[in-house]
Structure formats: structure tokens, C-alpha cells
Amino acid sequence: MKSYGQFCSMARALDLLGERWSLLIVRELLCGSRRFGEVQRGIPRISRTMLAARLRELADAGVIERRDGDGGPEYRLTPAGLELAAVVRELGTWGQRWLPRELRAGELDTRALVWDIHRRVRRDALPARPFVVRIELTDVSGGAARHYLLLRRDEVSLCTVNPGFPEELCLRASRRTLIGWWRGDLTFRQALDAGLALEGRREWVRAFPTWFERYLFAAVAPAAPAARAARLR
């Protein structure tokens, strides 16, 4: 691990947390991930080797702890790690407010998008019986184009194939449009106007947007143009 070589507490914290992926791992644990595979699904571009190395570094620093769970090792934040929630929240808020909303092609990560959608479901708002929502991304080819959300009040699962329940809804959209709605750049009505299509039972089509909390920072509005221009001067 590289060091800035300073006594400053901020520099020393960045020695650990400024390493690539480290704060994203903390973000995933704050969002409820516990197992190695769950953390990786939230950060799909990190290699298994790098994730294992970063987990060891964070554990050695006392930010996380590794426990033996029923299904294998689990990772949890220590009190020191939980205190980073404020750091993650402020960074996310700053990025949502001040960074340009237009995304580059390399930032339209399908796997991170559908994983975040699956964990932000308001289960108490779902219909009583379980069913599947098929998500079709119109600008993606091959197996990455389709994802299946199994929605149940006691559990929500993200699958690569239909797990055997009725497909009651089908959502079709480009990645940019779906991310735009999820991230708060578009209302659901605006997303529909931009090409998002939702097919299925009428009452469930109408209720669909209410089943999700959406992206954690969706409610953060972008900075006013005048403030953004002042920042650039």
C-alpha cells in the first residue's frame, strides 16, 4: 500500500481508503452485501484477486471483520467502518450534485445497475404472490441483455434465467434511459417518453415505480447552472 508519508490524519486515511476500490467495498457493505460474491456483484469490474487483497487490507486496518457464516465467510463493517457511512454519503451527494450527469459509454454498467435495482425494492409494497419481472436492455446483445427479478415479500432475487415463476411484467429500455430513471435524471413519465416500455397487468404497470426506493442519491438535484459555472471559473 502506497503512502503519502505525512502525519496529517487525512493523508493517512487516504493511504488506506484512497486505494482504488476500497471505498466502493465499504459502500457495498453499507448497502447490505455480506458475502464475497455479493460485494463483487456490486462492483463487477473488480477482479477476484484484487477484491480479496482489498478485503484483507481493510480487515488488517480494522475497518471490516471476517466471520464464518452458515454458507461460508461473511464480511461486516466494524464500528470504525460504520463511521465511514457519513464519508460515503457525502461523496455520493457531492458527485450527484456537481459532476456532469451525461454518462460516458464506459459508465453504463449493466451488472451494477440491475444489482442496485434488485436491492432497492420496497418489499412491503409488492403484491402478495411472487412473480418475475423480465428486464430487457435494448442496446445490449447476448446474455447480458436479459435479467430476471424474482419479487417476493420475503425475498428479492436477481437471476440470469427465469427461476420458474410467472413473468407478469416485462421492462424494455436502453441502458442510458433506465439508468436515467434509476439515478433520478428522469421521471418515470420522461423515461417512458424516452423509450422505456413496461408491459403486463395494468394495475401492476401503474404500481411498478412505487415498488422501488430508486438509487440512494436520486433525490439529490444537480447544482444550478450558475453555481456550476462559478465552480469552473
SVG drawing of the C-alpha trace seen along z (x, -y; Angstrom):
<svg xmlns="http://www.w3.org/2000/svg" viewBox="-55 -32 62 55">
<polyline fill="none" stroke="black" stroke-width="0.4" points="0.0,0.0 1.4,-3.4 1.8,-6.2 1.7,-9.9 4.3,-10.0 2.6,-12.7 1.5,-12.9 -1.8,-14.5 -4.8,-12.4 -6.5,-13.0 -3.4,-11.8 -3.1,-8.7 -6.8,-7.9 -6.3,-8.3 -3.3,-5.9 -5.9,-3.2 -9.2,-4.5 -7.7,-6.3 -6.7,-3.0 -8.8,-2.1 -12.0,-0.1 -11.6,-0.5 -14.5,-2.9 -16.7,-1.1 -16.2,2.1 -17.3,0.0 -20.3,-1.2 -21.3,2.3 -21.1,3.4 -23.1,0.4 -25.7,1.4 -26.1,4.8 -23.7,7.1 -22.1,9.7 -20.5,12.4 -17.6,12.1 -19.8,12.8 -22.3,10.2 -19.6,7.5 -18.3,8.4 -21.7,8.2 -22.0,4.6 -18.5,3.9 -18.5,6.1 -15.3,4.8 -13.0,5.7 -11.1,8.9 -11.4,11.6 -7.7,11.3 -8.0,7.5 -11.2,7.8 -9.5,10.4 -6.5,8.1 -8.6,5.1 -10.7,7.0 -7.5,8.2 -6.2,4.6 -9.5,3.3 -9.6,6.1 -6.0,5.5 -6.8,1.9 -9.8,2.7 -12.4,1.4 -14.1,4.7 -14.1,8.1 -14.4,11.6 -16.8,14.0 -17.7,17.6 -21.3,17.8 -23.5,20.7 -22.8,20.6 -19.2,19.5 -17.2,16.4 -19.1,13.1 -17.7,9.6 -19.1,6.9 -18.1,3.4 -16.6,2.7 -17.5,-0.5 -14.7,-2.2 -16.1,-1.0 -19.6,-2.1 -18.4,-5.6 -17.4,-5.8 -21.1,-5.9 -21.0,-9.7 -18.0,-9.9 -19.7,-7.7 -22.9,-9.6 -21.2,-13.0 -19.1,-11.8 -22.1,-10.4 -24.1,-13.6 -21.3,-15.7 -20.9,-13.6 -24.6,-13.6 -24.8,-17.4 -21.6,-18.6 -20.5,-16.0 -21.9,-16.2 -25.0,-14.0 -24.1,-12.9 -22.5,-9.4 -19.7,-8.1 -20.3,-4.7 -17.9,-3.0 -20.1,-4.1 -23.2,-2.4 -22.5,0.8 -25.5,3.2 -24.4,5.5 -24.1,2.8 -27.4,1.3 -29.5,4.4 -27.8,5.4 -28.7,2.0 -32.3,2.2 -32.7,5.6 -31.6,4.4 -33.7,1.3 -37.1,3.0 -39.8,1.9 -40.9,5.4 -43.8,4.3 -45.3,2.6 -45.2,5.7 -48.3,7.8 -48.9,10.8 -47.9,13.5 -44.4,13.9 -43.7,13.2 -40.9,12.3 -40.1,9.0 -38.1,9.6 -35.7,6.7 -34.6,6.4 -31.8,3.9 -32.4,2.9 -28.8,1.7 -27.1,4.8 -26.6,8.1 -26.3,11.7 -26.9,13.0 -26.3,9.6 -29.4,8.2 -31.9,10.1 -32.2,10.2 -34.9,11.5 -36.1,10.1 -38.0,12.5 -40.1,10.3 -41.4,11.7 -42.3,10.0 -39.9,12.2 -37.0,12.1 -35.9,10.5 -33.6,12.4 -31.7,11.3 -31.4,14.2 -29.9,14.7 -32.7,17.1 -36.4,17.3 -36.4,19.2 -39.7,20.7 -42.3,18.1 -44.8,16.4 -43.4,13.4 -46.0,10.8 -44.1,7.8 -41.5,7.0 -39.5,3.9 -37.6,2.8 -35.2,-0.1 -31.8,-1.2 -29.2,-1.3 -29.0,-5.1 -32.7,-5.5 -33.1,-3.0 -30.1,-4.5 -31.5,-8.0 -34.7,-7.0 -33.0,-5.0 -30.5,-7.8 -33.1,-10.5 -32.3,-12.3 -35.7,-11.3 -39.1,-10.9 -40.8,-7.6 -43.0,-9.6 -39.9,-11.1 -38.3,-7.6 -41.4,-6.3 -41.2,-9.2 -37.5,-8.3 -38.4,-4.8 -38.8,-2.8 -41.6,-0.3 -43.4,1.7 -45.8,4.5 -48.1,6.5 -51.1,6.3 -52.4,2.7 -52.6,2.3 -49.0,3.6 -47.7,1.4 -49.1,-1.6 -47.7,-0.4 -44.3,0.6 -42.4,-2.7 -43.7,-2.7 -42.0,0.7 -38.5,-0.8 -36.6,-3.2 -34.5,-4.0 -30.8,-5.0 -29.7,-6.2 -28.8,-9.7 -31.7,-10.0 -33.3,-12.8 -30.1,-15.0 -30.7,-17.7 -27.9,-18.9 -26.3,-22.2 -27.8,-25.2 -26.1,-26.2 -24.9,-29.4 -23.3,-27.6 -21.7,-25.1 -20.3,-27.9 -18.9,-29.6 -17.2,-26.4 -15.4,-26.3 -14.1,-29.8"/>
</svg>
